[in-house]
């Protein structure tokens, strides 16, 4: 356990409310990014993120101080976020969808702004990647995003997914292969349209 994680879990063990504020500060951005990549919707990511931290807080209240101190918060939160997202998918499959998907919004450009053509290309590329991610089966999508977008180790992804490291490696590998395939298919379709 690294020093920062140790300090965080010590705070959680000593004072849950103070520690929880720090937990959200340290891991909130990664959880939102993960959920944004899973859902493709900033509003949905925010809602699911709030639900994730609410469930985490309720669970932490039931944990003993020693269990809070031994917690591996990043993998634990990713596991909760994954379950919240899957529950949301199941819930949506039982009721009709009334609104279209909200595209990513509010992404600012750096001070050394690229020109309009470069921005258009980057936006198209990002949209293609987000759309391709959305086509992956749940288990591959979650593993690829945790590993390559959030930057979790294979061991952390395995802990979050509650499976073996080898299983995670296979899910990531298969997910990336399906992602490449989807992007190549889209690129070839665009070429056909352009000719």
DRENVOVO-843858 format. One record per residue: residue in three letters; z, x, y of N, C-alpha, C in turn. Coordinates in pm, 1 decimal. Layout:
REM DRENVOVO-843858
{rec 'ALA',{Z,X,Y},{Z,X,Y},{Z,X,Y}}
...
//
This chain:
REM DRENVOVO-843858
{rec 'UNK',{0.0,86.0,-117.2},{0.0,0.0,0.0},{0.0,90.3,123.1}}
{rec 'UNK',{-92.2,66.5,218.0},{-97.3,150.1,336.7},{17.1,116.4,431.9}}
{rec 'UNK',{37.6,204.6,531.3},{151.9,190.7,620.9},{148.0,60.9,700.5}}
{rec 'UNK',{28.2,23.9,751.2},{18.0,-98.2,831.2},{51.0,-222.5,748.2}}
{rec 'UNK',{0.8,-226.7,624.4},{31.5,-338.9,535.9},{180.4,-343.3,505.6}}
{rec 'UNK',{239.7,-225.3,482.7},{383.4,-218.4,456.8},{465.8,-270.4,573.1}}
{rec 'UNK',{425.2,-235.2,695.1},{496.0,-284.6,813.1},{482.6,-436.6,825.0}}
{rec 'UNK',{362.8,-486.3,797.0},{339.1,-630.2,804.8},{422.2,-704.9,701.9}}
{rec 'UNK',{420.6,-658.3,579.3},{496.5,-728.6,475.5},{646.7,-716.4,498.3}}
{rec 'UNK',{690.9,-604.3,556.8},{832.9,-592.5,592.6},{869.3,-697.6,698.1}}
{rec 'UNK',{781.3,-716.5,796.7},{806.9,-818.4,900.4},{812.2,-957.3,839.0}}
{rec 'UNK',{721.5,-983.8,745.7},{721.7,-1114.1,677.7},{852.3,-1134.6,600.8}}
{rec 'UNK',{901.2,-1028.5,538.7},{1024.6,-1038.7,459.7},{1146.2,-1059.9,549.2}}
{rec 'UNK',{1147.7,-994.4,666.5},{1263.7,-1002.4,755.7},{1265.8,-1128.9,840.8}}
{rec 'UNK',{1150.4,-1168.1,892.5},{1140.9,-1284.5,980.9},{1004.3,-1348.9,960.2}}
{rec 'UNK',{1001.0,-1454.4,881.9},{874.2,-1516.6,844.6},{790.7,-1556.0,965.6}}
{rec 'UNK',{850.3,-1619.9,1065.0},{772.5,-1667.0,1179.3},{711.7,-1551.4,1258.3}}
{rec 'UNK',{789.9,-1449.1,1285.9},{739.5,-1331.7,1356.7},{633.6,-1260.4,1272.6}}
{rec 'UNK',{659.1,-1243.3,1146.4},{564.5,-1178.4,1056.2},{436.0,-1256.9,1041.7}}
{rec 'UNK',{449.0,-1388.8,1041.9},{329.0,-1471.3,1025.7},{236.7,-1458.8,1146.6}}
{rec 'UNK',{293.9,-1452.2,1266.1},{212.0,-1431.9,1386.3},{133.1,-1302.1,1372.4}}
{rec 'UNK',{196.9,-1199.2,1323.6},{130.5,-1069.9,1303.6},{25.9,-1079.3,1192.0}}
{rec 'UNK',{55.2,-1152.4,1086.9},{-39.9,-1172.5,977.4},{-168.3,-1235.4,1029.8}}
{rec 'UNK',{-155.6,-1337.4,1111.7},{-273.3,-1404.2,1169.0},{-347.4,-1307.9,1262.0}}
{rec 'UNK',{-273.2,-1233.0,1342.5},{-337.2,-1139.3,1435.2},{-416.9,-1032.5,1360.4}}
{rec 'UNK',{-360.3,-979.2,1254.2},{-423.5,-871.0,1179.9},{-540.2,-921.0,1094.6}}
{rec 'UNK',{-525.9,-1036.3,1031.2},{-625.5,-1080.6,932.5},{-708.6,-1201.9,976.2}}
{rec 'UNK',{-677.3,-1261.5,1088.8},{-748.1,-1381.9,1132.0},{-897.0,-1362.2,1149.5}}
{rec 'UNK',{-936.2,-1252.3,1209.8},{-1078.0,-1226.0,1234.5},{-1156.1,-1209.2,1103.9}}
{rec 'UNK',{-1099.7,-1135.9,1009.5},{-1168.2,-1115.1,881.1},{-1182.1,-1246.4,804.7}}
{rec 'UNK',{-1079.3,-1329.6,808.2},{-1085.0,-1458.8,739.4},{-1191.5,-1546.9,803.4}}
{rec 'UNK',{-1196.4,-1549.7,936.9},{-1297.8,-1630.8,1005.9},{-1438.6,-1580.4,974.7}}
{rec 'UNK',{-1457.6,-1448.8,978.0},{-1588.8,-1391.4,946.2},{-1630.1,-1428.2,804.4}}
{rec 'UNK',{-1538.0,-1415.7,711.6},{-1565.5,-1450.8,572.1},{-1607.1,-1597.4,560.6}}
{rec 'UNK',{-1530.3,-1686.2,622.3},{-1560.6,-1829.1,614.3},{-1689.0,-1863.2,689.5}}
{rec 'UNK',{-1717.1,-1793.9,798.6},{-1841.4,-1815.6,872.2},{-1961.5,-1779.5,786.4}}
{rec 'UNK',{-1951.9,-1670.2,713.3},{-2062.5,-1629.6,626.1},{-2077.3,-1724.2,507.0}}
{rec 'UNK',{-1966.4,-1779.0,460.0},{-1974.3,-1874.5,348.8},{-2037.5,-2006.4,393.1}}
{rec 'UNK',{-1997.7,-2053.5,512.0},{-2038.0,-2187.5,555.5},{-2159.8,-2188.3,645.8}}
{rec 'UNK',{-2179.5,-2082.3,724.6},{-2288.4,-2080.3,822.0},{-2256.6,-2159.8,947.8}}
{rec 'UNK',{-2135.6,-2209.0,960.1},{-2098.3,-2294.2,1072.6},{-1970.5,-2243.5,1139.2}}
{rec 'UNK',{-1978.4,-2208.8,1268.7},{-1856.0,-2164.4,1337.7},{-1745.9,-2270.1,1338.3}}
{rec 'UNK',{-1782.2,-2395.1,1358.9},{-1681.3,-2501.8,1362.1},{-1614.1,-2517.5,1225.7}}
{rec 'UNK',{-1694.5,-2514.9,1120.7},{-1638.7,-2525.2,985.4},{-1550.9,-2405.5,953.2}}
{rec 'UNK',{-1596.4,-2286.9,993.4},{-1517.7,-2165.2,968.1},{-1382.3,-2174.8,1037.6}}
{rec 'UNK',{-1380.8,-2225.4,1159.8},{-1254.6,-2241.2,1232.4},{-1162.5,-2340.4,1161.7}}
{rec 'UNK',{-1218.5,-2454.6,1121.6},{-1137.8,-2556.1,1052.8},{-1081.5,-2502.5,921.3}}
{rec 'UNK',{-1167.2,-2438.9,842.5},{-1123.0,-2386.8,713.4},{-1025.4,-2270.0,732.4}}
{rec 'UNK',{-1044.5,-2192.2,838.6},{-951.7,-2083.0,868.3},{-813.2,-2135.7,901.4}}
{rec 'UNK',{-808.1,-2242.0,981.0},{-678.5,-2302.3,1013.1},{-610.9,-2354.7,886.9}}
{rec 'UNK',{-689.4,-2418.4,801.3},{-634.3,-2469.5,676.0},{-584.2,-2354.0,588.5}}
{rec 'UNK',{-658.7,-2243.1,588.0},{-618.4,-2125.8,510.1},{-481.9,-2075.4,555.4}}
{rec 'UNK',{-465.7,-2058.8,687.3},{-338.7,-2005.6,736.5},{-225.5,-2107.2,724.6}}
{rec 'UNK',{-256.5,-2234.3,733.4},{-153.6,-2336.0,711.7},{-102.5,-2328.4,568.0}}
{rec 'UNK',{-195.5,-2319.7,473.0},{-155.0,-2308.9,331.9},{-78.3,-2179.6,306.0}}
{rec 'UNK',{-121.1,-2072.1,371.6},{-51.5,-1944.6,355.4},{93.0,-1955.8,405.2}}
{rec 'UNK',{111.4,-2018.2,520.6},{245.1,-2031.2,577.3},{334.9,-2115.2,485.5}}
{rec 'UNK',{280.7,-2226.6,437.7},{358.9,-2312.6,347.6},{398.4,-2234.9,222.0}}
{rec 'UNK',{305.5,-2157.3,168.3},{336.1,-2078.2,48.1},{440.6,-1971.5,79.1}}
{rec 'UNK',{424.4,-1903.2,192.5},{518.7,-1796.7,228.3},{660.8,-1848.7,244.8}}
{rec 'UNK',{674.3,-1971.4,291.0},{808.1,-2030.1,306.4},{878.6,-2041.9,171.9}}
{rec 'UNK',{800.0,-2055.6,65.3},{857.5,-2069.1,-68.4},{885.5,-1934.1,-133.8}}
{rec 'UNK',{826.2,-1826.1,-79.6},{842.6,-1693.3,-137.5},{977.4,-1633.8,-97.8}}
{rec 'UNK',{1035.4,-1558.3,-188.2},{1156.8,-1482.9,-155.6},{1118.2,-1364.9,-66.2}}
{rec 'UNK',{1213.5,-1309.5,8.6},{1182.0,-1192.0,91.1},{1122.7,-1076.8,9.7}}
{rec 'UNK',{1170.5,-1054.8,-110.4},{1116.3,-944.1,-191.2},{971.4,-972.3,-232.7}}
{rec 'UNK',{940.4,-1097.8,-259.7},{801.8,-1131.5,-294.7},{710.6,-1116.5,-172.7}}
{rec 'UNK',{759.3,-1153.4,-54.0},{680.4,-1133.8,68.7},{655.6,-985.5,93.1}}
{rec 'UNK',{756.3,-904.0,64.9},{744.8,-759.7,87.6},{642.0,-697.3,-7.5}}
{rec 'UNK',{626.9,-750.1,-127.8},{533.2,-692.6,-225.6},{392.4,-753.7,-216.5}}
{rec 'UNK',{373.1,-843.3,-123.3},{245.4,-913.0,-107.2},{133.6,-818.4,-64.7}}
{rec 'UNK',{14.5,-842.6,-115.2},{-106.5,-773.5,-68.5},{-183.2,-876.5,14.6}}
{rec 'UNK',{-154.6,-883.2,144.2},{-196.6,-996.6,226.4},{-347.3,-1018.6,236.6}}
{rec 'UNK',{-425.9,-913.6,246.6},{-569.5,-933.4,266.7},{-633.6,-1003.4,147.2}}
{rec 'UNK',{-609.5,-953.0,28.7},{-666.1,-1014.8,-91.9},{-607.9,-1155.2,-113.2}}
{rec 'UNK',{-479.9,-1170.6,-86.7},{-413.8,-1300.4,-103.1},{-475.7,-1404.2,-9.1}}
{rec 'UNK',{-496.5,-1367.5,116.8},{-557.8,-1460.7,213.2},{-702.2,-1492.8,176.5}}
{rec 'UNK',{-777.3,-1392.9,127.6},{-915.8,-1418.3,85.0},{-919.1,-1517.4,-31.7}}
{rec 'UNK',{-822.2,-1505.5,-120.4},{-813.3,-1597.8,-232.9},{-787.7,-1740.3,-183.2}}
{rec 'UNK',{-695.7,-1753.8,-89.1},{-667.2,-1886.1,-32.7},{-789.7,-1940.3,38.8}}
{rec 'UNK',{-854.7,-1856.2,120.0},{-973.4,-1899.7,194.2},{-1084.3,-1944.2,99.0}}
{rec 'UNK',{-1102.5,-1870.5,-9.7},{-1204.5,-1907.1,-108.3},{-1173.2,-2043.4,-169.7}}
{rec 'UNK',{-1048.0,-2064.9,-204.2},{-1009.4,-2193.9,-262.4},{-1024.3,-2308.3,-161.8}}
{rec 'UNK',{-989.3,-2283.8,-36.4},{-1005.3,-2386.1,68.1},{-1153.0,-2420.3,83.2}}
{rec 'UNK',{-1239.4,-2318.5,85.7},{-1384.0,-2340.1,98.3},{-1438.2,-2418.4,-22.2}}
{rec 'UNK',{-1397.4,-2378.8,-143.0},{-1445.2,-2448.9,-263.0},{-1398.4,-2594.5,-264.1}}
{rec 'UNK',{-1273.7,-2618.0,-224.1},{-1224.0,-2756.2,-216.5},{-1304.4,-2836.4,-115.6}}
{rec 'UNK',{-1339.7,-2773.8,-3.4},{-1420.5,-2840.7,98.3},{-1559.4,-2875.0,43.6}}
{rec 'UNK',{-1618.9,-2782.6,-31.9},{-1750.4,-2809.3,-93.3},{-1742.6,-2928.2,-189.3}}
{rec 'UNK',{-1638.5,-2929.7,-271.2},{-1622.5,-3040.3,-366.1},{-1604.0,-3172.8,-292.8}}
{rec 'UNK',{-1525.2,-3169.6,-187.9},{-1500.6,-3289.5,-108.3},{-1629.8,-3339.6,-44.4}}
{rec 'UNK',{-1710.9,-3249.3,7.2},{-1837.7,-3286.8,70.6},{-1936.9,-3341.6,-30.3}}
{rec 'UNK',{-1930.9,-3291.3,-152.5},{-2025.7,-3339.6,-253.3},{-1994.9,-3484.0,-292.7}}
{rec 'UNK',{-1874.2,-3528.5,-261.2},{-1834.5,-3666.3,-293.3},{-1865.1,-3763.9,-180.5}}
{rec 'UNK',{-1898.6,-3711.9,-62.0},{-1930.5,-3800.4,50.5},{-2059.6,-3752.0,116.3}}
{rec 'UNK',{-2135.4,-3844.3,174.8},{-2262.8,-3804.9,236.6},{-2240.2,-3718.6,361.1}}
{rec 'UNK',{-2336.5,-3628.9,386.7},{-2331.1,-3543.6,504.2},{-2396.2,-3617.6,620.1}}
{rec 'UNK',{-2325.7,-3625.7,733.7},{-2378.3,-3702.3,845.7},{-2438.2,-3615.7,954.7}}
{rec 'UNK',{-2403.1,-3488.6,958.1},{-2455.1,-3402.6,1064.2},{-2518.3,-3279.2,1001.0}}
{rec 'UNK',{-2619.6,-3224.1,1067.9},{-2685.5,-3102.9,1022.1},{-2595.5,-2982.8,1039.8}}
{rec 'UNK',{-2636.7,-2874.9,979.5},{-2558.5,-2752.1,988.8},{-2566.0,-2695.9,1129.4}}
{rec 'UNK',{-2451.9,-2654.8,1179.9},{-2445.2,-2592.9,1311.1},{-2476.8,-2445.2,1293.7}}
{rec 'UNK',{-2570.2,-2394.0,1370.0},{-2606.2,-2253.6,1359.8},{-2503.4,-2167.6,1431.9}}
{rec 'UNK',{-2502.9,-2041.9,1400.0},{-2410.6,-1950.1,1464.9},{-2431.2,-1955.0,1614.9}}
{rec 'UNK',{-2321.4,-1957.9,1687.5},{-2328.3,-1962.6,1833.0},{-2229.1,-1864.6,1891.6}}
{rec 'UNK',{-2250.1,-1832.1,2015.2},{-2155.3,-1751.0,2087.5},{-2157.0,-1603.5,2053.6}}
{rec 'UNK',{-2260.4,-1554.5,1988.6},{-2266.8,-1412.4,1960.2},{-2327.9,-1342.3,2079.8}}
{rec 'UNK',{-2249.7,-1266.6,2150.0},{-2297.6,-1198.9,2269.6},{-2377.3,-1074.2,2234.5}}
{rec 'UNK',{-2461.6,-1033.9,2325.0},{-2540.8,-912.9,2306.1},{-2468.8,-796.8,2372.1}}
{rec 'UNK',{-2483.9,-677.9,2319.5},{-2417.8,-563.2,2380.0},{-2473.7,-534.6,2519.1}}
{rec 'UNK',{-2400.8,-451.8,2595.1},{-2441.3,-420.0,2731.5},{-2579.7,-357.8,2738.5}}
{rec 'UNK',{-2617.7,-279.1,2640.3},{-2751.8,-220.7,2637.8},{-2846.7,-317.9,2569.6}}
{rec 'UNK',{-2864.2,-431.4,2633.2},{-2935.5,-544.6,2575.2},{-3077.7,-509.0,2533.1}}
{rec 'UNK',{-3112.9,-549.1,2410.6},{-3251.9,-531.8,2368.1},{-3338.8,-633.9,2440.8}}
{rec 'UNK',{-3466.1,-608.7,2437.9},{-3559.6,-699.4,2502.7},{-3571.7,-830.0,2426.7}}
{rec 'UNK',{-3642.8,-926.8,2483.6},{-3657.1,-1058.9,2421.2},{-3719.1,-1054.0,2281.7}}
{rec 'UNK',{-3819.2,-968.2,2262.8},{-3884.0,-960.5,2131.6},{-3787.6,-907.7,2026.0}}
{rec 'UNK',{-3710.2,-805.3,2062.2},{-3613.1,-749.2,1968.1},{-3504.4,-851.0,1935.5}}
{rec 'UNK',{-3460.8,-926.2,2037.8},{-3358.9,-1029.1,2013.7},{-3413.2,-1139.2,1924.4}}
{rec 'UNK',{-3535.8,-1179.5,1947.0},{-3595.9,-1285.0,1864.5},{-3605.4,-1239.7,1719.3}}
{rec 'UNK',{-3648.6,-1115.2,1697.9},{-3659.9,-1062.1,1562.2},{-3523.3,-1054.5,1495.7}}
{rec 'UNK',{-3423.6,-1005.3,1568.9},{-3288.1,-995.9,1513.1},{-3233.9,-1133.7,1478.2}}
{rec 'UNK',{-3259.8,-1232.8,1563.9},{-3212.8,-1369.0,1538.7},{-3279.7,-1426.6,1414.4}}
{rec 'UNK',{-3409.5,-1405.2,1401.3},{-3482.5,-1454.1,1283.8},{-3430.5,-1385.7,1158.0}}
{rec 'UNK',{-3409.7,-1253.2,1165.4},{-3357.8,-1178.6,1049.9},{-3218.5,-1226.8,1011.4}}
{rec 'UNK',{-3130.7,-1247.1,1110.9},{-2994.3,-1293.2,1083.6},{-2997.4,-1432.9,1023.0}}
{rec 'UNK',{-3081.0,-1520.4,1077.4},{-3091.9,-1656.4,1024.4},{-3142.9,-1653.4,880.6}}
{rec 'UNK',{-3241.3,-1568.0,854.5},{-3294.6,-1556.5,718.0},{-3185.2,-1510.4,621.5}}
{rec 'UNK',{-3103.4,-1414.4,665.1},{-2995.4,-1365.2,580.1},{-2889.6,-1473.3,557.6}}
{rec 'UNK',{-2851.6,-1543.8,663.8},{-2752.6,-1651.9,651.5},{-2806.0,-1761.0,558.7}}
{rec 'UNK',{-2933.0,-1797.4,575.7},{-2993.7,-1899.8,490.5},{-3000.4,-1853.5,344.6}}
{rec 'UNK',{-3035.2,-1725.9,324.1},{-3042.3,-1672.9,187.5},{-2903.2,-1669.1,124.2}}
{rec 'UNK',{-2801.5,-1630.7,201.3},{-2664.7,-1632.1,149.2},{-2624.4,-1772.3,105.7}}
{rec 'UNK',{-2666.4,-1871.9,182.3},{-2629.6,-2010.6,151.7},{-2690.8,-2058.3,19.7}}
{rec 'UNK',{-2797.6,-1994.3,-26.2},{-2861.2,-2035.8,-152.0},{-2794.1,-1975.8,-274.9}}
{rec 'UNK',{-2710.4,-1874.0,-254.8},{-2644.4,-1810.5,-369.7},{-2542.4,-1904.8,-432.0}}
{rec 'UNK',{-2527.7,-1898.4,-563.9},{-2419.7,-1974.1,-627.9},{-2285.0,-1930.1,-570.2}}
{rec 'UNK',{-2187.1,-2019.8,-572.0},{-2055.1,-1994.6,-511.7},{-1996.0,-1859.9,-550.1}}
{rec 'UNK',{-1991.4,-1830.9,-680.8},{-1920.8,-1709.9,-726.0},{-1988.4,-1584.3,-674.7}}
{rec 'UNK',{-2121.0,-1584.0,-664.3},{-2191.7,-1467.6,-612.5},{-2176.7,-1457.5,-461.4}}
{rec 'UNK',{-2187.6,-1570.7,-392.8},{-2178.3,-1571.3,-246.8},{-2042.9,-1518.2,-201.1}}
{rec 'UNK',{-1936.3,-1569.6,-259.5},{-1802.4,-1526.1,-220.1},{-1784.1,-1376.6,-247.3}}
{rec 'UNK',{-1826.9,-1329.8,-362.7},{-1809.2,-1188.0,-397.9},{-1889.7,-1097.1,-305.6}}
{rec 'UNK',{-2014.6,-1132.9,-277.3},{-2099.8,-1051.3,-189.2},{-2041.1,-1045.8,-48.3}}
{rec 'UNK',{-1997.9,-1158.8,2.7},{-1943.2,-1161.8,139.0},{-1813.3,-1082.4,146.8}}
{rec 'UNK',{-1723.3,-1101.5,50.2},{-1597.5,-1025.7,53.2},{-1623.8,-875.8,46.2}}
{rec 'UNK',{-1718.4,-835.4,-38.7},{-1744.2,-692.5,-59.1},{-1825.0,-631.4,55.7}}
{rec 'UNK',{-1934.0,-696.0,97.0},{-2027.3,-632.5,190.0},{-2018.6,-680.0,334.5}}
{rec 'UNK',{-1959.1,-793.7,360.3},{-1941.4,-838.1,498.8},{-1799.6,-805.7,545.1}}
{rec 'UNK',{-1701.2,-841.3,465.1},{-1561.1,-818.6,501.4},{-1519.5,-675.1,470.9}}
{rec 'UNK',{-1576.5,-615.4,366.7},{-1546.1,-476.5,334.9},{-1430.2,-456.6,239.3}}
{rec 'UNK',{-1397.7,-558.2,161.2},{-1291.5,-543.5,62.7},{-1338.9,-450.9,-49.1}}
{rec 'UNK',{-1244.7,-381.4,-110.1},{-1277.4,-300.3,-227.2},{-1302.8,-395.0,-344.5}}
{rec 'UNK',{-1363.7,-340.2,-450.4},{-1385.3,-422.8,-569.8},{-1252.1,-473.4,-625.1}}
{rec 'UNK',{-1148.8,-389.6,-618.9},{-1017.2,-430.0,-669.7},{-960.1,-545.6,-587.6}}
{rec 'UNK',{-977.4,-539.6,-454.9},{-927.8,-648.1,-369.7},{-1005.3,-777.4,-394.3}}
{rec 'UNK',{-1137.1,-765.6,-413.2},{-1217.4,-885.1,-442.9},{-1172.4,-942.9,-576.6}}
{rec 'UNK',{-1149.6,-857.4,-673.9},{-1104.5,-904.1,-805.7},{-970.9,-976.0,-794.3}}
{rec 'UNK',{-882.4,-922.6,-713.1},{-752.8,-987.6,-693.5},{-771.3,-1123.3,-625.5}}
{rec 'UNK',{-856.9,-1127.7,-524.5},{-881.6,-1253.3,-453.0},{-948.7,-1356.5,-542.8}}
{rec 'UNK',{-1039.5,-1311.6,-628.6},{-1111.8,-1402.3,-718.6},{-1035.7,-1428.8,-848.7}}
{rec 'UNK',{-927.5,-1353.8,-868.4},{-845.6,-1365.4,-989.3},{-928.0,-1343.1,-1115.5}}
{rec 'UNK',{-998.7,-1228.8,-1113.5},{-1079.1,-1191.1,-1229.7},{-1079.9,-1038.7,-1240.7}}
{rec 'UNK',{-1146.6,-987.6,-1341.5},{-1152.6,-843.5,-1364.8},{-1246.9,-775.1,-1265.7}}
{rec 'UNK',{-1222.3,-647.8,-1239.5},{-1306.6,-570.1,-1148.6},{-1450.5,-566.9,-1199.5}}
{rec 'UNK',{-1467.8,-552.6,-1329.8},{-1602.3,-551.0,-1387.7},{-1677.5,-680.7,-1360.8}}
{rec 'UNK',{-1606.0,-790.6,-1365.3},{-1666.9,-921.0,-1335.5},{-1713.9,-925.1,-1190.7}}
{rec 'UNK',{-1630.9,-873.6,-1100.6},{-1667.4,-870.7,-958.9},{-1790.2,-783.6,-937.4}}
{rec 'UNK',{-1793.1,-666.7,-1000.4},{-1908.7,-577.9,-985.9},{-2035.9,-647.6,-1032.9}}
{rec 'UNK',{-2026.5,-720.5,-1142.6},{-2142.7,-794.8,-1193.2},{-2182.3,-905.8,-1096.2}}
{rec 'UNK',{-2083.2,-978.2,-1041.6},{-2113.2,-1085.6,-946.7},{-2180.4,-1030.7,-821.7}}
{rec 'UNK',{-2129.6,-920.7,-770.0},{-2188.0,-860.0,-650.1},{-2329.9,-812.2,-679.5}}
{rec 'UNK',{-2347.4,-745.1,-790.8},{-2479.7,-694.2,-828.0},{-2580.4,-808.3,-844.1}}
{rec 'UNK',{-2542.1,-910.4,-917.7},{-2631.7,-1025.3,-937.3},{-2656.1,-1099.8,-806.5}}
{rec 'UNK',{-2552.1,-1112.1,-724.5},{-2566.3,-1178.3,-595.1},{-2662.8,-1104.4,-504.4}}
{rec 'UNK',{-2650.7,-972.0,-500.1},{-2742.2,-892.5,-416.8},{-2885.6,-902.2,-468.4}}
{rec 'UNK',{-2901.1,-903.8,-600.3},{-3036.1,-917.1,-657.5},{-3097.9,-1051.8,-619.6}}
{rec 'UNK',{-3019.2,-1159.2,-628.8},{-3068.3,-1291.8,-591.2},{-3095.8,-1298.6,-440.9}}
{rec 'UNK',{-3015.0,-1231.5,-362.0},{-3032.7,-1227.1,-217.4},{-3164.1,-1156.0,-183.0}}
{rec 'UNK',{-3188.9,-1040.9,-245.5},{-3315.4,-968.8,-223.4},{-3434.7,-1055.9,-262.9}}
{rec 'UNK',{-3420.9,-1121.1,-376.3},{-3528.3,-1207.9,-425.9},{-3557.2,-1320.8,-326.7}}
{rec 'UNK',{-3453.4,-1382.9,-274.9},{-3470.6,-1492.8,-179.2},{-3535.4,-1442.9,-50.5}}
{rec 'UNK',{-3493.1,-1326.0,-3.6},{-3549.5,-1271.3,120.2},{-3695.1,-1229.0,100.3}}
{rec 'UNK',{-3726.9,-1172.2,-16.0},{-3866.2,-1133.6,-44.6},{-3955.2,-1256.3,-55.2}}
{rec 'UNK',{-3905.3,-1362.6,-116.8},{-3981.6,-1486.3,-128.2},{-4010.5,-1543.2,10.4}}
{rec 'UNK',{-3908.7,-1544.2,95.6},{-3927.6,-1596.3,231.3},{-4027.4,-1511.5,308.9}}
{rec 'UNK',{-4018.6,-1379.0,293.5},{-4110.2,-1289.2,364.6},{-4254.2,-1311.2,319.3}}
{rec 'UNK',{-4275.2,-1328.4,188.0},{-4411.5,-1350.1,138.4},{-4465.6,-1485.6,183.3}}
{rec 'UNK',{-4377.4,-1586.4,193.7},{-4421.7,-1717.4,243.1},{-4462.5,-1708.0,389.1}}
{rec 'UNK',{-4388.7,-1631.1,468.4},{-4422.9,-1613.3,609.4},{-4557.5,-1542.1,623.5}}
{rec 'UNK',{-4582.2,-1443.0,539.3},{-4709.5,-1371.2,544.4},{-4826.1,-1465.6,514.5}}
{rec 'UNK',{-4806.9,-1553.8,416.1},{-4911.2,-1650.6,381.5},{-4942.1,-1743.5,497.2}}
{rec 'UNK',{-4838.1,-1788.3,566.1},{-4855.1,-1878.6,679.4},{-4927.4,-1808.1,793.6}}
{rec 'UNK',{-4897.7,-1681.3,814.5},{-4955.1,-1605.6,924.7},{-5100.8,-1569.1,900.0}}
{rec 'UNK',{-5147.7,-1568.3,774.1},{-5287.3,-1530.4,746.9},{-5377.2,-1649.3,735.2}}
//
